[in-house]
Amino acid sequence: MEDKYNQLHLERYSKELANLLCDRHFASHDTLNGPQLISFTPIKQVNLFVIKELLLKWHQEMANLRSPYFDYEHEEVKEALLNFMNVISRKILMKRNAFEPLLQKAIYDTFLVVLAPVTTFEEKFLRIQEEITLPKLQENLRYIDIDKALFAGFIDTLSPSSRDREYILSRFKLYINANQQQRTPLSQLLSQFNNLLPITEEEVKEQAPAAYAAPKPAPPAPVQEKDVVAPIHTAQREAQVPVARPAMYKQEDDDAEDEAPVNVRPTLNDNFRKATPVSSSVADSHSNRKIDSLKNSISINQRFSFINELFDGDNLTYYQTIQTLDNFTDAQTATQYVTHTLAPKYDWTKKQEHVNKLLRLVERKFA
């Protein structure tokens, strides 16, 4: 069985440590090259996971080179591409803004090797688009340092016909439960990280249930503040629900509501234009306050929500997108990038609540 762990604390620790290590390196270097990457931290597993994520992104970029106008299956083309990949793999060069998200994820994933080996196996071994084969599973062992013998021992139990992801994963769960004694103790991993940035076992392990209890209901808010705390599309619906009002205003308000069109599905741009409620409350003033950076202003819970809902759990894509939005110089360009580039690419048609929250942050960034 896997250990319970405090996901939010590990996320914060990974970010702090990645920031600390990058401060040290980039204080005297503008970039990071391949040899520096291999030994960037004294924890080999962290370095290997950075390399694996980098190679994953690299293969995705290579896939984008495909074109309907050329024969990429021709032997000469395949050989030329292979040579190109071999050359470019020896020319790694990254700036901090590209490297730090990779490092943060690698630190977090290193903890998961010890705390959640099933999660590690699913992501590092089974997260491939093509068909699963034994050689491909064995190749992924190159990027495992902690408990490598445990992962290798399981792969040795598979037959060449074992290619179904769910079947392999269910077998791995049984294998881990039967070989708990082979797992690296958490204390051993913590001793390595403590040399870089202090962390305790109590901080890593999941807190008492009370720490994760559902928050107490907030006291009823004035009607004017509903738009502040509710998702945008929900707030728009609530605005049409009759509420108690002085009789002298009732008829005029009701007439205005009757004029509103019904059964009209708003576009992302429509929602963005409606995203700013008119209110003079203190809470509203706070929510309208300008922010200097999307990256530094998005809360941990909001970040997890964006990653899971808008980017299908892909941390790196999220960080790269936020970095891109932060680099825009005006709200119109940033908004068009969200609605015309990202929304179609990731099919956000049914995720307008999260898209509106992102657009609201963009608006505050360029307010």
Beta strands, then each sheet from edge to edge (+ up, - down):
strand 1: 32-33
strand 2: 93-94
sheet 1: 1+ 2-
end
